[in-house]
Amino acid sequence: MTKTPMQLIQDVIEHGGAIVSSNDASLIEIANAEACGRFAVNADGFGFVRRTKEWLEYVKSREGLLTVAQPATPDTSKPIPYMGPPRVSLD
């Protein structure tokens, strides 16, 4: 359920946490926040997440697991070795 920013502010007052821009949140956090009613979008289309202490503890406990799935940055310091012409069979 997507909320308004004012509803999200009211949730922070009642339940605690911090409001962060969706630009500062991972896709997993945004999806979780939306599913749990901690996501808001303003009239200009900017998204906000109410980040909870429980979410931060969850991420910290799975830090190694969550970072494994992140795309690796290619190593551009070394040239890619030439492997010869492509071997294509037209059979």
trRosetta pair geometry for C-beta under 8 A, 3 or more apart (Angstrom, degrees):
i j d omega theta_ij theta_ji phi_ij phi_ji
1 34 7.6 165 43 -178 30 61
1 37 4.9 7 59 -102 106 84
2 34 6.5 -15 -76 -137 76 91
2 39 5.7 -57 -116 101 68 97
2 40 6.5 120 -176 -119 73 34
2 41 5.6 -7 -176 8 128 103
3 7 3.9 -120 -179 84 118 130
3 8 5.3 143 96 -52 128 81
3 11 7.5 66 113 -19 175 133
3 37 6.7 72 -38 -171 117 73
3 39 6.8 141 23 83 85 45
3 40 4.4 -53 80 -92 82 90
4 7 4.8 99 53 4 76 101
4 8 7.2 -139 96 -5 42 86
4 40 5.8 24 137 -150 11 114
4 42 7.6 74 -160 -106 67 53
5 8 5.4 -54 -149 36 38 115
5 9 6.4 42 152 -22 68 100
5 19 7.9 73 -151 -156 86 150
5 40 4.9 140 -79 138 47 143
5 42 5.1 8 -29 -83 126 92
5 48 6.0 69 -109 30 90 147
6 9 5.6 -47 -148 33 35 113
6 10 6.5 38 151 -19 63 102
7 10 5.5 -51 -151 35 35 114
7 11 6.5 40 148 -22 64 102
7 40 6.5 168 64 -99 93 125
8 11 5.5 -49 -151 32 35 115
8 12 6.7 38 149 -21 64 99
8 19 5.9 96 140 -107 121 122
8 38 7.4 88 -128 -164 96 51
8 39 7.9 -59 -93 147 125 8
8 40 4.1 -95 -36 -22 133 142
8 48 5.9 140 112 102 173 122
8 50 5.4 -166 -161 -53 96 110
9 12 5.6 -50 -153 31 35 112
9 13 6.6 37 149 -19 65 103
9 19 7.1 -30 -85 -46 63 148
10 13 5.6 -52 -152 34 35 114
10 14 6.3 23 154 -10 67 111
11 14 5.8 -63 -142 46 31 104
11 15 5.5 -26 177 29 71 114
11 17 7.4 -14 125 43 95 129
11 37 7.9 178 -104 131 151 95
11 38 7.1 -163 134 -118 158 71
11 50 5.5 -62 100 -86 128 168
12 15 7.0 -72 -115 59 18 73
12 16 6.6 10 -162 -163 55 10
12 17 5.4 -110 -117 65 78 87
12 18 7.2 72 -128 -101 123 20
12 19 6.1 -68 -62 -38 143 98
12 50 6.0 -151 -69 -133 87 116
15 50 7.9 67 79 156 116 143
15 52 7.6 -40 134 -109 112 112
16 52 7.2 86 99 -132 87 78
16 53 7.1 -6 121 -13 125 108
17 38 7.6 -94 163 -147 171 125
17 50 4.7 68 114 171 147 90
17 51 5.6 167 -173 79 100 45
17 52 4.5 -52 -100 -92 117 57
17 53 7.1 -127 -95 -18 68 68
18 50 7.3 154 74 -157 29 56
18 51 5.0 -21 64 58 84 100
19 48 5.3 6 -173 178 103 120
19 49 7.2 155 -151 78 55 40
19 50 5.7 -32 -92 -98 69 63
19 51 7.5 164 -99 12 16 81
20 24 4.8 -96 167 75 116 125
20 25 6.1 129 100 -52 118 99
20 48 7.0 157 79 -156 33 71
20 49 5.5 -22 63 62 85 91
20 51 5.2 28 5 -19 117 124
21 24 4.9 90 65 5 85 99
21 25 7.4 -159 100 -6 49 90
21 46 7.1 -54 -139 177 94 107
21 47 7.2 93 -172 84 58 65
21 48 6.3 -53 -111 -104 37 67
21 49 7.8 17 110 18 13 85
22 25 5.3 -60 -148 38 46 114
22 30 5.5 62 -150 -105 104 118
22 39 7.5 53 -88 -144 118 98
22 46 7.5 175 24 174 104 62
22 47 3.2 7 -9 95 144 112
22 48 6.3 -99 -33 -68 84 18
22 49 5.7 111 -90 -26 68 99
23 47 7.8 139 -29 62 65 92
25 29 4.2 -121 -175 89 104 127
25 30 5.2 128 110 -56 124 82
25 33 7.2 -21 -179 -5 161 141
25 49 4.8 61 -55 9 158 152
25 51 7.4 -162 -95 -77 113 109
26 29 4.6 98 53 6 78 100
26 30 7.1 -141 95 -4 42 85
26 66 7.9 47 151 178 178 127
27 30 5.6 -52 -147 36 34 112
27 31 6.3 34 155 -18 66 106
28 31 5.9 -56 -148 38 29 110
28 32 6.2 28 154 -17 64 109
28 66 7.3 -116 35 -140 161 117
29 32 5.7 -55 -145 40 31 111
29 33 6.0 32 156 -20 66 108
29 49 6.2 47 140 -161 105 166
29 51 7.5 -2 -173 -106 131 93
29 55 6.7 80 -133 -174 100 132
29 59 7.8 -5 -79 -73 112 127
30 33 5.7 -55 -144 38 28 110
30 34 6.2 29 156 -19 64 106
30 39 6.6 77 -162 -109 66 131
30 47 7.0 35 -135 142 117 147
30 49 6.3 -108 -102 -76 61 129
31 34 5.8 -54 -146 36 28 110
31 35 6.3 26 156 -16 63 109
32 35 5.8 -59 -148 39 29 109
32 36 6.0 8 160 -3 66 116
32 38 7.8 -8 118 50 74 119
32 55 7.1 145 111 -119 141 114
33 36 6.0 -68 -139 49 27 99
33 38 4.0 -94 -154 83 82 96
33 39 4.2 113 123 -59 101 93
33 49 4.4 -87 -105 -138 172 100
33 50 6.8 151 -146 43 115 64
33 51 7.9 -51 -90 -81 128 53
33 55 7.9 11 -73 -98 89 152
34 38 7.7 -84 -49 57 22 63
34 39 4.2 -19 -83 14 62 153
38 49 6.1 46 128 -164 96 68
38 50 4.1 -113 -164 52 96 96
38 51 7.9 125 159 -63 134 26
38 52 7.0 -86 -123 -27 157 106
39 47 6.6 -16 -169 -166 96 104
39 48 7.2 152 -157 81 50 51
39 49 5.8 -17 -103 -103 71 68
39 50 7.8 -122 -61 12 33 78
40 47 7.1 151 84 -155 46 56
40 48 4.7 -16 64 61 95 100
40 49 8.0 -173 24 -74 72 27
40 50 7.8 64 -6 -30 104 91
41 45 6.3 -14 -175 -144 111 34
41 46 6.9 159 -152 78 64 35
41 47 5.2 -29 -96 -96 79 68
41 48 7.5 176 -82 17 32 75
42 45 7.2 -49 72 18 68 18
42 46 5.1 2 36 54 108 89
42 48 7.4 59 -29 -10 94 114
51 55 5.7 -115 -160 68 68 138
51 56 6.8 68 166 -49 105 97
52 55 4.7 105 57 0 79 99
52 56 7.3 -144 98 -1 47 85
53 56 5.7 -56 -152 38 36 111
53 57 6.3 36 150 -19 67 106
54 57 5.7 -55 -148 38 32 112
54 58 6.3 38 151 -24 65 105
55 58 5.5 -52 -149 33 32 115
55 59 6.5 30 154 -17 65 104
56 59 5.9 -52 -147 36 32 110
56 60 6.3 31 154 -18 64 108
57 60 5.7 -54 -144 38 31 111
57 61 6.2 30 157 -19 65 108
58 61 6.0 -60 -149 36 26 108
58 62 6.5 -10 162 12 62 113
59 62 6.4 -80 -147 54 26 88
59 63 6.6 63 152 -79 65 71
59 66 6.6 -38 -147 9 73 162
60 63 5.8 -6 -153 -46 34 110
62 65 4.5 -57 -173 48 87 116
62 66 5.2 84 123 -26 98 101
63 66 6.3 -62 -141 38 23 103
63 67 6.4 14 165 -14 61 113
64 67 6.2 -63 -145 37 26 105
64 68 6.8 36 157 -33 62 102
65 68 6.1 -51 -158 17 31 114
65 69 7.8 20 154 -12 60 102
66 69 6.5 -60 -165 31 38 106
66 70 7.6 50 143 -35 64 98
67 70 5.5 -36 -161 7 50 121
75 78 6.0 14 127 29 110 95
84 87 7.8 33 105 -44 113 94
